[in-house]
Each structure stands twice: as structure tokens, then as C-alpha cells.
Amino acid sequence: MQTQNQKVDLPILKEKQISLYIKREDLIHPLISGNKYRKLKYNILTAKENHQNTLLTFGGAYSNHIAATAFAGKKHGIKTIGIIRGEELKEKWQNNATLCLAKEHGMHFKFISRQAYKTKDTPEFVKKLKAEFKDFYLLPEGGSNSLAVQGCEEILTSKDSVFNVITSAVGTGGTIAGIINSTITTQKVIGFPALKGNFLQEDIRKFVTKINWELQNKYHFGGYGKVSPELIKFINTFKKETNIPLDPIYTGKMVYGLIDMINEDFFKPGTKILAIHTGGLQGIKGMNAVLKKKNQLEIVE
Ligand SMILES: *Cc1c(COP(=O)(O)O)cnc(C)c1O
């Protein structure tokens, strides 16, 4: 599947002589993040080949990956189990837009404490899950494994070789790894982590051999899921001026960072940039519910 590149027209781009296109992977599905669809593709195929009829995976209450796994499972006739971080949600998951969406698509939940969640990758924990749920195909948190990277290698097409710079939001690193693998070496890939911490470099290196990439760690806005009124204002203005919706967890931070870097003359005049819109728009509802409670500026839908 190929998605379109949409040209962005903003005064700052003209002034700095930068051309910016956005690859609309968000249009793959209104609720399912484009990159999650790509990350699931070969995992689902493999599960089917191995006659596995259950997918089990992990995530937090706002996880795009949880929503996408539930959706893909339903579509392919595979049962899905979500191990969800936060025992307290057991009583009140109905208030959470992401979990409601996953439930609508038939996902079975198991809520575990934050402490237990930290041990989710240990053999002991997986053994307990096997005892409880019998046989299943296990997908890691965020869905990042080598089959997910393989799926994300299909985001760029040969036509995209005209771009000098490719940018992507980064969570667990699987998406950007696939993008890096499919670049030509004269292109540069810039990742914008949505969370704090420097562990990502290593996670990405596990899946790539090229070195034409870097991470910009300045634009996480305090960490995963954290936002500021300035970011929300940026997302709303960007939508008004370009008609492109951004999500507050990933793509909003990436485009904010990118425009900031353009402002600061990080890129040479004439640079052609392709920013990957990975989706994440299902998360806007949940974020708005949180912002409303705090009496803060909300994202215009
Ligand atoms: C999950 C997600 C990412 C990050 O993908 P990783 O492969 O985990 O780095 C980026 N953007 C959106 C919208 C996502 O849902």
C-alpha cells in the first residue's frame, strides 16, 4: 500500500526555501495508526501461517498499538488479548476512549499493576501468561520486532528518493528502523522521540546497519504522553493552516520540532523534507478528556 505525499505551504518554508511534504500514512485508517498497520502486517501473516488464532500484546491505556492490534485481529479473525498497564483501570476502562475502541473490536483485557508490567518481558511472566491463556502469538509492547521493521520498510517508495531528509516520530524505534533500512545512503533520517531517555539509540541499532540517521531529543515536551498548551496551540494552528490533523503524542511533537529546526536554520536552503505522518489520531479523544478535566486548551477535532 502506498500513501500520498502532501505538500505543505507555510510562510516560514518559503522564507527559508525549504520544501516540506507530509506522507499521509494517517489516511490508511481513521483510527488505526498507519505505522501500527504496517508493523502488524507480517506478524499477522506469520501468526496465520503458524495456525495461531490468538495474538497477545501489551500497552498503556492510550496505546495506539492496543487499538490497532484489536482492529487487525478482528479483521483477520484472530482473537486478541491486551495486557494493560494499571490495575486501577479494571474498574474504569469504560471511561477510556482507546480501551473502548479495542473492546469494540473484541479484545480481551488483563489489567496488571505498574510493577508487574515492568517484568512483562521476563520468561517467568511469559510462563504465567502461557498458563493462563494457553497458546498465543506474542507481540512486544509497541509491536516492535523484526517483522514489524520489515513492514515499515514499505513506508518509503522509490519515488521518495527525491527527498534529502526523512523524519519520523519515535516510540519504541521499530518504525524509524524500517524507514532507515529503505533509504538511500545520501538521505538523512531524523527521529523525534516522544519519550525521554537515551536507550532508543541501541534499540534502533538492533534493526539497522546504516548510519544515516540521528535523533533529536529536544522535543519530547517532558516525556511520553506529556503536552503543553504551546504544543496544543501549535497542533490547532497547523491544522487550520494546512488542513492536516496531528496527534499530541507523536506527530504533533515531530512537526513542532521540525518547524522549530527550520526556524533555526538547521537545514540548508533548497532542502527537501519528507515527514512521515504515522497517524495516532485516535488518541486525540483521550487527550482531550484529560485536558478538559484540567481546564486546559483542547485539540480541535
Ligand atoms: C506507535 C507510534 C509511533 C512510534 O512508533 P515506534 O515504532 O514505536 O517507534 C509513532 N507515531 C504514531 C502515531 C504511533 O502510534
The ligand as an SDF file (V2000), in Angstrom:
LIG
                    3D

 15 15  0  0  0  0  0  0  0  0999 V2000
    3.4760    3.9840   17.8500 C   0  0  0  0  0  0  0  0  0  0  0  0
    3.5730    5.2440   17.1050 C   0  0  0  0  0  0  0  0  0  0  0  0
    4.8140    5.8080   16.7740 C   0  0  0  0  0  0  0  0  0  0  0  0
    6.1130    5.2100   17.1990 C   0  0  0  0  0  0  0  0  0  0  0  0
    6.3950    4.0130   16.5530 O   0  0  0  0  0  0  0  0  0  0  0  0
    7.6000    3.1100   17.0550 P   0  0  0  0  0  0  0  0  0  0  0  0
    7.7260    2.0780   16.0390 O   0  0  0  0  0  0  0  0  0  0  0  0
    7.1660    2.5390   18.3840 O   0  0  0  0  0  0  0  0  0  0  0  0
    8.7850    3.9770   17.2250 O   0  0  0  0  0  0  0  0  0  0  0  0
    4.8150    6.9690   16.0390 C   0  0  0  0  0  0  0  0  0  0  0  0
    3.6720    7.5720   15.6820 N   0  0  0  0  0  0  0  0  0  0  0  0
    2.4610    7.0690   15.9920 C   0  0  0  0  0  0  0  0  0  0  0  0
    1.2490    7.7940   15.5810 C   0  0  0  0  0  0  0  0  0  0  0  0
    2.3750    5.8860   16.7090 C   0  0  0  0  0  0  0  0  0  0  0  0
    1.1690    5.3940   17.0290 O   0  0  0  0  0  0  0  0  0  0  0  0
  1  2  1  0
  2  3  1  0
  2 14  2  0
  3  4  1  0
  3 10  2  0
  4  5  1  0
  5  6  1  0
  6  7  2  0
  6  8  1  0
  6  9  1  0
 10 11  1  0
 11 12  2  0
 12 13  1  0
 12 14  1  0
 14 15  1  0
M  END
$$$$
